[in-house]
């Protein structure tokens, strides 16, 4: 008879993300929270490379966060009860935005860290847009108030202007910009503070608005503030210093009083894998946020994932080892907790337990740069490809492909390239050379296009099958869809599956060799001649029909771009403006900011490196660039064609020669 499971006191868990632009101080804040609440015995330093969450060698050397890390501390209160806070420290550098995306899907709330000196930066805006889109409860912590040049009132105005107008300053700063800087909590007993908060909350509360108009400000505004914070429509702002500890107590009170764990259920297992790391022996360790149900060690589980072409895959495994973050003695993961799972060799980032409902999804731009990677030593190409594929397995937005005997990878930027090179050398003993990056173009259909190949029963036929496809453009950002208009019963399931898999694979390489996106594909005609047909025949024919449909739809090639904001001194404004225009930028009106000008614009991705290289000389080293993924633009003139891709289902030159010698039929008619 099995032994009963030991009872466990369930402590509420708040899964909290710490997000920021690089160097704003989020890792230092994480370290301060862990130290102040007794999780770690001493305060680590980013400069010294001994922080709790930056465990990688490269993280310690560079002083930046590369991989999301989870730590925890406990808030203890005899009246309110205990609360466990799982801290998810995320990268701040834009090259690692995929790590942030994964973290957002498992959080209950977030703290967005802003430097009191540098203020709102490019990555700060990217993060805040995603937090607001997801309606994720977010507190703002303005760090480094003890640094010279720290700001308060004008920084609050900047936050309202560039991030969100719905901010509530919860503290007042004393001795700003000095080593003795400190904060004083604002009280609702202060009539001025209560009126300020009431007026802001009234924008989203009609009953409160009526009372404010009548001059009847409620005495207790903590409840309404907590409600609007939990709905992601109000954002309390705290000031402090992670280095000195000033303001951290007030921030902790805000975590307790203004945030709450996500409601959990106890039904079927549901959760998501948001990080995967490897032990020294190469074993995978998966970080799982459990949304509902209970998971135990040695339990059989089923994971589902959707690959890059949209196909849903499923696999089963047994949890060999389970460690609950914040409760190492427990072997039972309950809803709301984060666990480290071992014994699942097939697990990948993004895998789901159960269905997807209830888990928010962040939508960041995919990588827009590509670099071909080659080994320094000849003969190690196969090893390099295997190693890159294994690294990409941990990061679903880093994709690889074979390219002319080498391997190419999609990237966000130079720092990420350095990280990959470091891991290749350290983990696999492979020294690699990265060729200069180039933009990753993509294709979209301009209009509806149809093609049908129908076999002739009288022969002769190149294919003894019928396949008809229609492609149509979708709104930008929609992605691809695949539907079936032809009756299912006309083909065996294996043949339908072969058509659909061939369509999804061919979308990875369009007319000009680039991935096709924002495209609706509909299977309009199917047919076959038994017993001469096998599934492979449909896999061979479908790409040809789809390419003909693309040709009739007039696929256009689009170039990725960046939204930039260039800061330039007064005496170099005209030179910087001229440089931007020469690089093909679309400029907005320049804004004067003290002794400098801010010039907003949109430039092609290929021009960003030229801008970064030329700006210091034009501005005597005083210029600065803030950038983030921006709108794509259609390529005019001859479309750039991607290099031949070995191993892809269809080579551009080969298919063009094939089409020129064969008639695949018109866009209508055919057998249903």
HELIX and SHEET records of a PDB file:
HELIX    1   1 UNK A   26  UNK A   36  1                                  11    
HELIX    2   2 UNK A   57  UNK A   62  1                                   6    
HELIX    3   3 UNK A   94  UNK A   96  5                                   3    
HELIX    4   4 UNK A   97  UNK A  104  1                                   8    
HELIX    5   5 UNK A  122  UNK A  133  1                                  12    
HELIX    6   6 UNK A  153  UNK A  162  1                                  10    
HELIX    7   7 UNK A  191  UNK A  201  1                                  11    
HELIX    8   8 UNK A  202  UNK A  204  5                                   3    
HELIX    9   9 UNK A  206  UNK A  213  1                                   8    
HELIX   10  10 UNK A  222  UNK A  230  1                                   9    
HELIX   11  11 UNK A  248  UNK A  258  1                                  11    
HELIX   12  12 UNK A  381  UNK A  393  1                                  13    
HELIX   13  13 UNK A  414  UNK A  428  1                                  15    
HELIX   14  14 UNK A  488  UNK A  490  5                                   3    
HELIX   15  15 UNK A  493  UNK A  506  1                                  14    
HELIX   16  16 UNK A  535  UNK A  553  1                                  19    
HELIX   17  17 UNK A  570  UNK A  572  5                                   3    
HELIX   18  18 UNK A  573  UNK A  582  1                                  10    
HELIX   19  19 UNK A  605  UNK A  607  5                                   3    
HELIX   20  20 UNK A  608  UNK A  619  1                                  12    
HELIX   21  21 UNK A  652  UNK A  660  1                                   9    
SHEET    1   A 7 UNK A  69  UNK A  75  0                                        
SHEET    2   A 7 UNK A  83  UNK A  89 -1                                        
SHEET    3   A 7 UNK A  13  UNK A  20  1                                        
SHEET    4   A 7 UNK A 109  UNK A 115  1                                        
SHEET    5   A 7 UNK A 137  UNK A 143  1                                        
SHEET    6   A 7 UNK A 235  UNK A 239  1                                        
SHEET    7   A 7 UNK A 167  UNK A 169  1                                        
SHEET    1   B 2 UNK A 171  UNK A 174  0                                        
SHEET    2   B 2 UNK A 182  UNK A 185 -1                                        
SHEET    1   C 7 UNK A 312  UNK A 318  0                                        
SHEET    2   C 7 UNK A 300  UNK A 306 -1                                        
SHEET    3   C 7 UNK A 352  UNK A 353 -1                                        
SHEET    4   C 7 UNK A 270  UNK A 278 -1                                        
SHEET    5   C 7 UNK A 284  UNK A 292 -1                                        
SHEET    6   C 7 UNK A 338  UNK A 342 -1                                        
SHEET    7   C 7 UNK A 321  UNK A 324 -1                                        
SHEET    1   D 2 UNK A 294  UNK A 296  0                                        
SHEET    2   D 2 UNK A 332  UNK A 334 -1                                        
SHEET    1   E 4 UNK A 400  UNK A 403  0                                        
SHEET    2   E 4 UNK A 406  UNK A 411 -1                                        
SHEET    3   E 4 UNK A 369  UNK A 375 -1                                        
SHEET    4   E 4 UNK A 432  UNK A 434 -1                                        
SHEET    1   F 4 UNK A 400  UNK A 403  0                                        
SHEET    2   F 4 UNK A 406  UNK A 411 -1                                        
SHEET    3   F 4 UNK A 369  UNK A 375 -1                                        
SHEET    4   F 4 UNK A 438  UNK A 439 -1                                        
SHEET    1   G 5 UNK A 515  UNK A 516  0                                        
SHEET    2   G 5 UNK A 442  UNK A 444  1                                        
SHEET    3   G 5 UNK A 556  UNK A 569 -1                                        
SHEET    4   G 5 UNK A 596  UNK A 604 -1                                        
SHEET    5   G 5 UNK A 586  UNK A 587 -1                                        
SHEET    1   H 4 UNK A 515  UNK A 516  0                                        
SHEET    2   H 4 UNK A 442  UNK A 444  1                                        
SHEET    3   H 4 UNK A 556  UNK A 569 -1                                        
SHEET    4   H 4 UNK A 624  UNK A 634 -1                                        
SHEET    1   I 5 UNK A 515  UNK A 516  0                                        
SHEET    2   I 5 UNK A 442  UNK A 444  1                                        
SHEET    3   I 5 UNK A 556  UNK A 569 -1                                        
SHEET    4   I 5 UNK A 596  UNK A 604 -1                                        
SHEET    5   I 5 UNK A 591  UNK A 593 -1                                        
SHEET    1   J 4 UNK A 449  UNK A 453  0                                        
SHEET    2   J 4 UNK A 465  UNK A 473 -1                                        
SHEET    3   J 4 UNK A 519  UNK A 528 -1                                        
SHEET    4   J 4 UNK A 481  UNK A 484  1                                        
END                                                                             
